[in-house]
Amino acid sequence: MTTNATQVLDREFLEVRCRIIDIAAAMDRIDRAEPHTGQSEDPRMAQLRQAIALLIDGTPNRAERAQLNFSDEYDPNWRSG
């Protein structure tokens, strides 16, 4: 038996809505906090903004792309360092 989009939305809506509100609240707390001195923007904020943007871009594989957004590039010499 396959599940259609409406069934998935019925099942997931409240939890996803809660997560979005939680993320929005965290971003609000960051915005209200005293600015960090010494650098223009923390690179983690750029990662968060990029991840949020890819969630709404309509392209498939959002989870994979979000994970890659937060991952370092592969270094073939990682063991030698």
N, C-alpha and C positions, 0 to 999 in steps of 0.2 A: 504494500500500500504506500503510495507516494503522498507526500505532504505538499499542499499548495501554499503559495505566499500568504494568503489570508490566514490560513491555519497557523503558520509560523508567526505571523504578526500578532494574532490573538494570544498565542502562548508567550511571546517575548516582549510585547509592548511595554508592560508596566516595569519590568526589570530594566529594559533599555532606557526608558524615560528616566528612571531613578539614577542610572549611571550618568546620563547626560546632565541632569541637574547637579549631581555630585561634582562632575568635571567643571561645570560652569561656576559652582561655588568656590572650588579650589582656584580657578583662574581669577575670580573676584578677589579672593584673599591675597593672591600674589599682587594684583594691581593696587590694592589698598596698602600694602606693606611699604615701608620706607625703601626708596630706591637703593640699589647696591652701588657703591662708589667704586671707581677704578676701571670699569669696563662698560661699554655702551649697552650691551645686552648679554645675559647669560646664554650660552649656546643651547642649553636645555630648553629655554623658552622657544627658540627657533624650532627645535625638534617637536615640541608640543604643538606649535602652530601648524607645522607641516603635516603632522599626523591628523590633526583636526580637519585640515583642508582635504586630505585624501579620503576622509570618511564620507564627504559629501560630493566627491567628484563624479560619482556614478560609474566608476570603473570597477570591474570585478577584482577579487582577491585582495580586499581591503586589509584583512588580518595579516596576510603575508607582507604586504607593502608597509603596513604600520610597524611590524617587527623589523623589517629591513631599515626603516627610517631610524630606529633606535640602535641599530647594530653598527659596529665598526666594520670598515672594509676588511676583507680577508687579507691577511699578511702571510704569504707562504713561508716566511722565515720566523714565525711566531715562537718556535721552540728554541731558536738560537739566541734570543735576547735575554 
